[in-house]
């Protein structure tokens, strides 16, 4: 994956977490056996709305393209993605089917 694309994916998820929180929000990124997750401790996304948030124009207070970009980028790279509840009640975005690179493989010399 292109580093710029990955950075934009994370920026969109971080921005989404901040924009939907009532005040301070904590965002965590972590590893999964075949991918990674991004989770927050904000208000979360109701289960009935989880598929809709990836549709163009769906928004509660923005322009409705941030999560569309996330879904399209994941599709482009052949990743599976899902929204679940975070351990602190917020949203958790999980990405699997990701080709993982170790820290030493990713370093440039």
N, C-alpha and C positions, 0 to 999 in steps of 0.2 A: 504494500500500500504506500502510496505517496505520502510523505510526511505532512505536506500542506493539507491534503484531504483529511488525514487523521486529526490534525490540529483543528480544522474547521468542524469536524464531527464533535470533538470534545467541546469546543467553544459553543456550539449550538445547544448541547446538552447542559452545559454550565449556565448559559444565559437563560435557558428555559427554567432551570431550577431556581435561579435568583428572581426572575420575573414573577414566578408564581408563589413565592414564599412571602409570608407576612413578617418581614424582618430578616433576621439572620438565618442563614441556611448553611449546612455543612454538606459538601459533595465529596464522595469518595470514589476512587477508581481502583479496581482490583482485578486479579487474574482468575480465570476459570480454566478447567482442564483443556478446553479447546477454544479459548477466547478471553473475553474480559467483560467487566460490568462497570456501569457508572450509576451510582445511587446517591440519593439525597435524603435529608430528613424533613423535607417540606410537606405540603399537604397531600402529596401523592396524586394519582390519577385514578378516578373511579373505574372499576373493572368494565363497566358498560361502555366507557368511552375510549378504552385502550386501543382499539383498532382505528377509530376515527381520528386520533391525534396525528396519524401519519398521512392523512388526506390533505391535499392542497386546500387552503382556505379555512381549515378548521382552526379556530382560535377562541380563547376566552378573553383575550385583551391585546392581541398583537396583529400581525399581518398573516399569520398562519402558514409560514413556509419553513420555519426552523426544523421541525421534526420531519417534514417532508424531505428535506435535504438529507437528514440522518438516514431515513429509510432508503432513499434512492442510492446513497453512497454504499450502504450495506448491501443492497441488491447488486450494485455494480461489481462489488468484490466477492459476491457469492456467499455472503454471510447470512446466517439466520439471526433474527432479532426478536426480542419479546420484552414486554413490560410486565413487571411483577411488583409486589410491595417490597419496599426496603425494610430492613430490620427495625428501623426507627420510625416506620409509618409513612415514609415518603415513597417516591417512585424509584424503581430499579430497572434500568435498561440493560439487558443481557445480550451479548453478541457472541455467537458461537460459529464454528466452522472457519475460524480465523487461522491463517498460517502464522504461527508464533515464531519469533526470532529471539534468541537469547541475547542478553546484554552485550556479550563479547562478539557475537555475530553481527550485531547492528552497529558496532563501532567502526568508524572510518580511520584509516591510518594514513 
